[in-house]
């Protein structure tokens, strides 16, 4: 993402800042989730990370619309974001499934 962020002119610094914050929020929330003790809390942080990744995709779309990035860079970033979102969805769903399985065996 940093190479896309660097392409913003000074007049669009607010967009660069939003993209920078959203992109750094993804790994930060994954790390926070990994440090949680309960599956529910882990899943919550993974969902927050997913939302930050989709926010990055939205900002990336704006970059493309404003012609601040070329097609190959856009496609590469978009592909990476889709993979990250898919991974986070699987992680959250797996935790939900484990939590439900635990509730069935506890009863």
BELDA-V399775 format. One record per residue. N is the residue number from 1. RES is the residue in three letters. SS is DSSP state (@ for helix, = for strand, . for the rest). D_CENTER is the distance of its C-alpha to the mean C-alpha in Angstrom with 1 decimal. Layout:
N & RES & SS & D_CENTER
N & RES & SS & D_CENTER
//
This chain:
1 & UNK & . & 11.8
2 & UNK & @ & 14.7
3 & UNK & @ & 17.3
4 & UNK & @ & 16.0
5 & UNK & @ & 16.0
6 & UNK & . & 19.5
7 & UNK & . & 20.8
8 & UNK & . & 20.8
9 & UNK & . & 24.3
10 & UNK & @ & 25.3
11 & UNK & @ & 25.6
12 & UNK & @ & 21.9
13 & UNK & @ & 20.8
14 & UNK & @ & 19.1
15 & UNK & @ & 16.6
16 & UNK & @ & 16.1
17 & UNK & @ & 15.6
18 & UNK & @ & 13.0
19 & UNK & @ & 10.9
20 & UNK & @ & 11.7
21 & UNK & @ & 10.8
22 & UNK & @ & 7.4
23 & UNK & @ & 6.7
24 & UNK & @ & 8.8
25 & UNK & @ & 7.3
26 & UNK & @ & 4.5
27 & UNK & @ & 7.8
28 & UNK & @ & 9.9
29 & UNK & @ & 8.8
30 & UNK & @ & 9.1
31 & UNK & @ & 12.4
32 & UNK & @ & 13.5
33 & UNK & @ & 13.1
34 & UNK & @ & 15.0
35 & UNK & . & 17.6
36 & UNK & . & 18.3
37 & UNK & . & 21.5
38 & UNK & . & 21.1
39 & UNK & @ & 19.2
40 & UNK & @ & 18.5
41 & UNK & @ & 17.0
42 & UNK & @ & 14.9
43 & UNK & @ & 13.6
44 & UNK & @ & 13.0
45 & UNK & @ & 10.7
46 & UNK & @ & 8.7
47 & UNK & @ & 8.7
48 & UNK & @ & 7.7
49 & UNK & @ & 4.6
50 & UNK & @ & 4.2
51 & UNK & @ & 5.7
52 & UNK & @ & 4.1
53 & UNK & @ & 2.1
54 & UNK & @ & 5.7
55 & UNK & @ & 7.2
56 & UNK & @ & 6.8
57 & UNK & @ & 8.5
58 & UNK & @ & 10.9
59 & UNK & @ & 11.8
60 & UNK & @ & 12.3
61 & UNK & @ & 14.5
62 & UNK & @ & 16.4
63 & UNK & @ & 17.0
64 & UNK & @ & 18.4
65 & UNK & @ & 20.6
66 & UNK & . & 21.9
67 & UNK & . & 22.6
68 & UNK & . & 20.8
69 & UNK & . & 19.6
70 & UNK & . & 21.5
71 & UNK & @ & 20.8
72 & UNK & @ & 20.3
73 & UNK & @ & 17.6
74 & UNK & @ & 15.9
75 & UNK & @ & 16.2
76 & UNK & @ & 15.0
77 & UNK & @ & 11.8
78 & UNK & @ & 11.3
79 & UNK & @ & 12.3
80 & UNK & @ & 10.0
81 & UNK & @ & 6.8
82 & UNK & @ & 8.9
83 & UNK & @ & 9.7
84 & UNK & @ & 6.4
85 & UNK & @ & 6.1
86 & UNK & @ & 9.8
87 & UNK & @ & 9.8
88 & UNK & @ & 8.0
89 & UNK & @ & 10.4
90 & UNK & @ & 13.2
91 & UNK & @ & 12.7
92 & UNK & @ & 12.9
93 & UNK & @ & 15.7
94 & UNK & @ & 17.5
95 & UNK & @ & 17.7
96 & UNK & @ & 19.0
97 & UNK & @ & 21.5
98 & UNK & @ & 22.7
99 & UNK & @ & 23.1
100 & UNK & @ & 25.1
101 & UNK & @ & 27.2
102 & UNK & @ & 28.0
103 & UNK & @ & 29.2
104 & UNK & @ & 31.4
105 & UNK & @ & 33.1
106 & UNK & @ & 33.6
107 & UNK & . & 35.6
//
